[in-house]
Structure formats: structure tokens, C-alpha cells
Amino acid sequence: MDDFASKSFWLGADSYTPGPSLAGDLDVDVAIVGAGFTGMSTAFHLHQADPGLRIAVLESDVVGYGASGRNAGFSMTKIGMMHSFTATRFGKAKAKEAHLYADRAVTLLKDLVEDLGLDCDYEHSGFLWVATSEKYSQRLLKEIALVHRLGITGINLIDHDELTARVDSPLYVGPAWWEPNTGILNPAKLSRAWHGVLDRVQVPVYENTPVTEVVPGYGRTRVVTPRGTVTARKVVLATNAWSHEFAQLTRKQVPVWTYIVLTEPLTDAQRESIGWAGREGVEDFRDLVHYYRLTADNRLLMGGRDVALGDGRSMGFDDSPATWRRLREDVQSIFPGLRGVQFSHMWGGPVSATLDMFPAIGFAGSRDIVYSIGCVGH
């Protein structure tokens, strides 16, 4: 657990003292394995629905140690890859339904940040989806045409002049996708803010408490940890990229690593060279996307370019010097005014990928064990 601060800029930016680990046995109504966004949000909403429930959250390292503390910090409506993939896989009606669900989720998080006072550097700055070649521009136009045929509102096409007035890059081609309902935030601070909320409502989160086994029973599932066993009526596996380590989920997902680089805070002259006064979150339309945004202290974060697939035996793929080098080159290619900019941090981390690249929720061998997997970065 001592190395959690090295796993991302976010996790190491502020001092954090982990909470206690589980020591002894517990009997609860709901045991939640994993203290990322999914696990802690589940605990909060279960408590809201029934404050009498006995809930315990078990985390192998610290809150937000996985993808919840290493991602780029976009709160956005994309599910899976894009709307056309969703429509092909599930049909047009489901594609619209999925978008509306995600749109409500973005608004819900914005409201929760305000209502609960979640300190996470939240900015509701919107989302730009841009093209860097004529081929990708044509793909973008087809995608937004489909969105409008589905009757989805709140997404518009802006012309090239408006795009470059927002974010200026010589690589941008054609118009861009503009979606106001998107937020950017510090994901590790959000994870820790959720921990604070659970503390206030007296839902315990046990850090440094790895779960080694989940043993189903007749209405009483045993969740085994090194220093105690939790017996629960219901269990939630909110373990994302680590889910294959549980026998019930071995074949349902694989961990896939994505990588990020981060600059030093940009100078006024560097900021002026790219504009970006609106501080929008940006993705490009390449097959392996680049995603980028500004942090609260005006660093430029860029991720993507390439991914690594785990071998099923190890979770040790957080480092990719070759990908980091190409990402640093990409920053200076997309924004020539940043030539010579210094980079302060580079990191990687796993996300959960299902076969069809869509999230999945279900029962893991028993209706007493619920799982949520497939947070593939969107």
C-alpha cells in the first residue's frame, strides 16, 4: 500500500492517510468488494435507500487505487465505444436509451458534487470530439448524423472556425462534436470525497483489506480476508479490472491498460498558443483515441495512443515507456506552441474490458452475489 501515491499524479498530489484494515470477523447485510467509484457509490445509495442496512466496503489497497484514481477525470455520456457500435450491438432504441441513461448519470454526479460538497475540482466544461484527418472527419459526421436520427438532443456540430476558437490545433480537420453536458474533475479527490461521505453516514471502508475468496452459501456468503471473514446476505463485486481474480468472474472480462502523460503547469504564453479558455474535455476520432484536458492547476493531461492487454497472470503492466514517449510527441504535434514543454508525470492503469466493450451487470453464480464490470474508460 505504501506505493499508492506513485500510481498517478492524482493519487500522489495530496497527502492521504489510509484508514484501518479489517481485523476480526463481521456479520453484515451487504459486503462490497472494491472502494472505487462503483463500490462507494453503491454503498452510499444503498444507505440512502435503507439507513438500517449494515454495509461494509473492503478495499485491497486505498480508496481509488484502481481506475478510479488513475483515469483522466472525464464525466461523460459515452458508453462503450460510440453510438453506432451500441446501435449495431443492441439496436437503435437501446442506443438512445443508453445515451439518455448516461446523460442522466452525468447530471446526477454534477448534482451530487454540489449537494454533498464533494471536493474534486469539478468543472462542467463540456466535451469536444475532434477529427485529425479527412477520414476521421467523415466518420465523425456519420456518427453525429446517427445521433440526430436517433432523436438525441444536446449534441451539436460546430464548424471548424468555432472549434479552433475554442481549442486551436493545426491538426484539426473539419467540424467537431460539441456536447455541453460533460464534466472534468480530479478522480482521486472524488474517491476520497466519497470516502468522507461514507464516514459521515457511518458506513465503514476497510482499506488494506484484500479479499482472497468469496464463498457462496445459502443466504450467507463468506468474504475471506487475511485478518477476518465477513459474512453477508448480499455481496457486490465492484472490482473492475481485477474481477477475473474471482472464480465467479474469471471469463467475463480482461484487464486492459491505458497510459497518460502530464505536463508541468502551462505558462500564460503556452496557454495563449492553444486558446482553450473553455477548458473543455477533448477526444479525437482516431481508432485508438487520444483524450486530453487541463487540470485545475493548468497542466495538460493526455492519454491514449495505445493499450496493453494483460496476460491473465499478472497486473504488472502499469509502465509503458514507448507509449509515454509517443504521447509526449503527440502533445507537441497537436499543439506546436508547446514544443519544449516539460512533463512531470507519466502513469498507466487497467480498465475492465468485456468481449463486446460494453459494461455488464449481473449475478455471479448466485443471486446473492452481484457484479458490475466493463468500465472500459467510458
Phi and psi in degrees as a GROMACS rama.xvg file:
@    title "Ramachandran Plot"
@    xaxis  label "Phi"
@    yaxis  label "Psi"
@TYPE xy
-63.159  -21.3904  ASP-2
-96.723  9.66631  ASP-3
-60.7249  -32.9287  PHE-4
-67.1974  -19.1163  ALA-5
-87.0913  -4.78481  SER-6
-78.1756  -20.5055  LYS-7
-166.308  161.33  SER-8
-55.2278  -43.553  PHE-9
-60.3677  -47.6108  TRP-10
-69.4177  -24.0702  LEU-11
-103.067  -2.75793  GLY-12
-71.4247  -32.6834  ALA-13
-124.081  148.505  ASP-14
-66.9956  142.06  SER-15
-144.898  128.657  TYR-16
-105.733  115.377  THR-17
-61.7874  152.161  PRO-18
-81.0302  -176.395  GLY-19
-70.177  154.862  PRO-20
-93.8148  165.018  SER-21
-71.8456  130.649  LEU-22
-135.403  100.852  ALA-23
117.261  179.68  GLY-24
-98.8463  149.997  ASP-25
-130.843  151.709  LEU-26
-124.002  119.04  ASP-27
-135.427  168.253  VAL-28
-79.0042  -43.7879  ASP-29
-134.289  124.152  VAL-30
-105.803  128.257  ALA-31
-112.977  123.018  ILE-32
-99.6914  112.746  VAL-33
114.077  121.508  GLY-34
-112.518  55.0934  ALA-35
-101.164  -162.311  GLY-36
-56.326  -45.952  PHE-37
-64.3367  -48.4017  THR-38
-64.4401  -45.9652  GLY-39
-74.7481  -34.8301  MET-40
-64.7681  -40.448  SER-41
-59.7701  -46.4232  THR-42
-60.0911  -43.522  ALA-43
-63.3277  -47.535  PHE-44
-72.3993  -30.9343  HIS-45
-64.2277  -42.7094  LEU-46
-63.8312  -39.9148  HIS-47
-62.2562  -39.2277  GLN-48
-71.6255  -34.9677  ALA-49
-151.517  92.5466  ASP-50
-61.5859  -14.5922  PRO-51
-81.7832  -10.3131  GLY-52
-66.009  138.143  LEU-53
-90.6703  114.066  ARG-54
-123.301  139.5  ILE-55
-134.714  137.151  ALA-56
-110.163  130.376  VAL-57
-116.756  125.871  LEU-58
-128.108  130.948  GLU-59
-69.8427  -28.1336  SER-60
-124.818  -108.847  ASP-61
-123.123  162.777  VAL-62
-57.1101  135.93  VAL-63
75.8651  13.495  GLY-64
-63.4458  -34.1848  TYR-65
-84.9086  -138.764  GLY-66
-59.3781  -28.186  ALA-67
-67.5749  -16.3491  SER-68
-113.806  6.46714  GLY-69
-127.641  -8.10071  ARG-70
-75.4637  -179.052  ASN-71
-81.778  -11.0064  ALA-72
82.8289  37.6546  GLY-73
-98.9151  131.212  PHE-74
-107.586  102.463  SER-75
-140.077  169.575  MET-76
-90.5108  -6.68093  THR-77
-67.5501  134.965  LYS-78
-120.682  130.97  ILE-79
65.9104  -131.956  GLY-80
-95.6744  -59.4049  MET-81
-161.96  170.765  MET-82
-61.5228  -36.754  HIS-83
-66.0763  -35.3554  SER-84
-64.5306  -43.5048  PHE-85
-62.0226  -42.8386  THR-86
-65.1154  -39.1546  ALA-87
-66.5501  -40.6288  THR-88
-77.2011  -40.374  ARG-89
-121.808  -8.22499  PHE-90
98.6811  159.023  GLY-91
-66.2282  -37.7038  LYS-92
-62.8487  -42.4483  ALA-93
-68.8522  -33.3069  LYS-94
-62.1253  -42.7305  ALA-95
-67.1471  -42.7585  LYS-96
-59.8003  -42.6069  GLU-97
-62.9358  -42.5093  ALA-98
-63.2645  -45.1276  HIS-99
-63.8905  -37.8142  LEU-100
-59.2713  -49.1182  TYR-101
-66.6634  -35.5819  ALA-102
-61.9747  -42.7212  ASP-103
-64.5426  -35.8694  ARG-104
-64.9489  -41.3824  ALA-105
-61.6162  -44.9015  VAL-106
-65.1398  -39.6358  THR-107
-59.8277  -46.6444  LEU-108
-62.1574  -42.8631  LEU-109
-56.7662  -44.1669  LYS-110
-67.6337  -39.1511  ASP-111
-65.3355  -39.4473  LEU-112
-56.8338  -42.9859  VAL-113
-73.2177  -47.1184  GLU-114
-71.1126  -37.2092  ASP-115
-96.0588  -5.72051  LEU-116
66.0981  42.7751  GLY-117
-74.4715  111.356  LEU-118
-82.3449  99.2103  ASP-119
-145.501  23.3048  CYS-120
56.7967  39.3374  ASP-121
-71.7788  133.975  TYR-122
-133.616  129.355  GLU-123
-94.2719  78.6052  HIS-124
-103.813  -6.90173  SER-125
87.4488  172.897  GLY-126
-132.303  132.554  PHE-127
-113.531  130.296  LEU-128
-113.046  117.41  TRP-129
-118.812  159.953  VAL-130
-114.226  142.623  ALA-131
-116.428  11.5539  THR-132
-158.369  165.456  SER-133
-63.622  -37.3127  GLU-134
-60.2125  -46.4466  LYS-135
-70.8847  -30.5655  TYR-136
-63.6092  -41.3979  SER-137
-65.0253  -38.077  GLN-138
-65.2647  -41.6611  ARG-139
-61.6636  -43.5963  LEU-140
-62.5336  -39.4654  LEU-141
-65.8895  -38.4152  LYS-142
-66.5987  -44.4934  GLU-143
-71.9235  -30.2951  ILE-144
-63.0638  -40.6878  ALA-145
-62.6828  -44.6583  LEU-146
-57.1316  -43.0966  VAL-147
-71.058  -34.7333  HIS-148
-64.8206  -30.8597  ARG-149
-73.1802  -9.04838  LEU-150
83.1398  17.6751  GLY-151
-80.7845  129.896  ILE-152
-108.2  170.526  THR-153
88.5871  2.9341  GLY-154
-125.485  127.336  ILE-155
-132.575  158.991  ASN-156
-95.1032  126.991  LEU-157
-112.412  145.628  ILE-158
-75.2994  172.953  ASP-159
-63.3271  -36.1805  HIS-160
-64.2627  -42.8692  ASP-161
-67.6598  -37.3286  GLU-162
-59.1848  -51.0523  LEU-163
-70.6172  -22.1227  THR-164
-70.3671  -27.0969  ALA-165
-84.4136  -56.1092  ARG-166
-136.312  122.069  VAL-167
-103.084  114.79  ASP-168
-140.267  136.357  SER-169
-69.5033  -12.4023  PRO-170
-83.3803  -15.1953  LEU-171
-71.1024  135.1  TYR-172
-123.502  132.539  VAL-173
70.102  -166.944  GLY-174
-76.076  178.029  PRO-175
-137.494  158.788  ALA-176
-81.5055  128.172  TRP-177
-123.86  123.08  TRP-178
-132.546  104.101  GLU-179
-64.9046  -27.9263  PRO-180
-85.7999  70.5608  ASN-181
-145.144  140.035  THR-182
-116.452  157.244  GLY-183
-122.455  149.978  ILE-184
-161.39  174.242  LEU-185
-95.3516  108.73  ASN-186
-68.8828  -33.5167  PRO-187
-67.6848  -39.6026  ALA-188
-64.7281  -35.7921  LYS-189
-64.3998  -43.3646  LEU-190
-58.5589  -45.333  SER-191
-71.1288  -31.6448  ARG-192
-66.1112  -40.213  ALA-193
-60.9154  -40.7585  TRP-194
-58.431  -42.5495  HIS-195
-62.4016  -39.6666  GLY-196
-62.7372  -44.7699  VAL-197
-64.9104  -36.8182  LEU-198
-58.8339  -42.5624  ASP-199
-64.3259  -32.8888  ARG-200
-97.8054  10.3248  VAL-201
62.2354  40.1453  GLN-202
-100.055  112.627  VAL-203
-72.9457  140.573  PRO-204
-118.129  116.139  VAL-205
-98.5085  109.655  TYR-206
-88.9536  166.478  GLU-207
52.254  42.0625  ASN-208
-131.647  77.4265  THR-209
-68.9112  138.723  PRO-210
-90.445  122.626  VAL-211
-97.1522  -18.6512  THR-212
-163.41  144.947  GLU-213
-121.448  115.301  VAL-214
-111.741  107.845  VAL-215
-65.5105  148.634  PRO-216
-142.353  -175.924  GLY-217
-83.5267  86.9076  TYR-218
78.3132  0.979294  GLY-219
-140.391  92.2392  ARG-220
-86.2497  137.556  THR-221
-98.8313  128.618  ARG-222
-112.361  112.034  VAL-223
-96.5091  131.911  VAL-224
-127.787  168.219  THR-225
-60.6695  -29.6763  PRO-226
-122.475  15.9488  ARG-227
173.192  160.452  GLY-228
-118.182  134.736  THR-229
-103.412  125.416  VAL-230
-103.327  126.799  THR-231
-136.652  146.58  ALA-232
-69.3178  -39.9243  ARG-233
-132.628  147.928  LYS-234
-128.497  137.318  VAL-235
-113.28  121.725  VAL-236
-94.6842  100.627  LEU-237
-112.134  55.5528  ALA-238
-106.061  0.621041  THR-239
45.9714  -118.039  ASN-240
-68.9487  -15.6312  ALA-241
-92.1564  5.73029  TRP-242
-63.9137  -30.5453  SER-243
-64.7143  -13.0146  HIS-244
-76.3372  -7.2561  GLU-245
-102.895  133.601  PHE-246
-55.4444  -34.266  ALA-247
-68.8073  -19.3473  GLN-248
-122.524  10.3527  LEU-249
-51.7585  -41.7013  THR-250
-100.579  8.07119  ARG-251
-91.9669  -19.8201  LYS-252
-157.916  164.803  GLN-253
-131.891  149.671  VAL-254
-79.1004  134.911  PRO-255
-126.753  132.872  VAL-256
-97.9056  138.551  TRP-257
-124.5  158.444  THR-258
-130.615  151.206  TYR-259
-137.23  144.576  ILE-260
-123.199  154.851  VAL-261
-139.467  132.924  LEU-262
-85.0196  168.207  THR-263
-65.3389  162.307  GLU-264
-53.6419  132.738  PRO-265
-72.7162  144.675  LEU-266
-75.9788  167.762  THR-267
-59.3297  -39.4619  ASP-268
-67.3116  -39.9294  ALA-269
-65.2978  -42.6811  GLN-270
-61.4392  -42.4888  ARG-271
-63.2429  -30.5244  GLU-272
-69.3559  -21.2755  SER-273
-116.345  -5.29475  ILE-274
74.2541  -116.048  GLY-275
65.6927  33.0367  TRP-276
-63.3345  -28.8151  ALA-277
-80.8417  -11.2707  GLY-278
58.482  35.2124  ARG-279
-65.7666  152.552  GLU-280
-78.5641  142.612  GLY-281
-130.015  139.334  VAL-282
-129.511  152.93  GLU-283
-105.488  170.369  ASP-284
-97.434  16.4934  PHE-285
-66.6295  163.358  ARG-286
-59.2036  -45.2348  ASP-287
-106.636  100.953  LEU-288
-65.8387  156.081  VAL-289
-102.607  139  HIS-290
-128.474  138.287  TYR-291
-155.284  154.481  TYR-292
-161.646  171.029  ARG-293
-98.6391  143.114  LEU-294
-86.6546  175.533  THR-295
-61.1255  -30.4994  ALA-296
-100.376  23.0589  ASP-297
65.0122  34.2039  ASN-298
-84.2849  152.786  ARG-299
-99.5411  122.344  LEU-300
-102.478  131.359  LEU-301
-135.391  133.303  MET-302
-134.091  172.69  GLY-303
107.813  -136.928  GLY-304
72.5582  -49.5277  ARG-305
-152.489  161.505  ASP-306
-131.564  162.265  VAL-307
-123.821  137.069  ALA-308
-99.448  129.374  LEU-309
-66.5552  162.275  GLY-310
-96.637  3.97934  ASP-311
83.3857  -9.53219  GLY-312
-112.301  -24.9548  ARG-313
-133.835  149.74  SER-314
-108.428  23.8409  MET-315
-97.4713  55.6993  GLY-316
-121.846  28.3471  PHE-317
-70.8726  -20.2218  ASP-318
-105.059  135.663  ASP-319
-147.78  82.0297  SER-320
-54.9683  -36.9467  PRO-321
-66.2162  -42.8954  ALA-322
-66.5909  -42.4829  THR-323
-59.2542  -41.4185  TRP-324
-62.3928  -44.32  ARG-325
-66.7554  -36.5418  ARG-326
-64.9684  -40.1017  LEU-327
-61.8456  -40.1602  ARG-328
-64.7876  -38.9018  GLU-329
-63.4267  -40.9516  ASP-330
-54.9764  -44.9805  VAL-331
-80.9364  -18.8093  GLN-332
-78.7583  -43.8478  SER-333
-69.034  -36.7387  ILE-334
-125.723  85.5076  PHE-335
-57.5161  -25.6051  PRO-336
-67.3532  -9.19153  GLY-337
-102.144  13.7459  LEU-338
-56.4283  130.196  ARG-339
87.7327  -1.05688  GLY-340
-61.2754  145.139  VAL-341
-91.2349  143.184  GLN-342
-107.536  133.455  PHE-343
-102.384  -29.4675  SER-344
-142.866  147.368  HIS-345
-143.242  136.47  MET-346
-155.832  171.731  TRP-347
-146.815  166.081  GLY-348
-168.908  160.722  GLY-349
-90.4399  146.169  PRO-350
-118.793  163.674  VAL-351
-92.4353  123.302  SER-352
-118.996  122.504  ALA-353
-88.3841  170.986  THR-354
-60.8555  -39.4802  LEU-355
-98.6016  8.53563  ASP-356
66.2263  24.2872  MET-357
-118.381  149.775  PHE-358
-65.8536  154.214  PRO-359
-139.681  138.06  ALA-360
-128.327  136.338  ILE-361
-172.749  -167.705  GLY-362
-101.893  138.081  PHE-363
-104.554  80.3787  ALA-364
80.2842  -18.4863  GLY-365
-151.542  146.515  SER-366
-71.8798  -4.59718  ARG-367
-88.8026  -7.24202  ASP-368
-122.325  116.276  ILE-369
-109.537  142.084  VAL-370
-128.161  156.392  TYR-371
-136.043  120.406  SER-372
-136.345  175.454  ILE-373
86.1118  28.359  GLY-374
-79.448  83.0894  CYS-375
-83.2704  17.6922  VAL-376
110.374  -16.9802  GLY-377
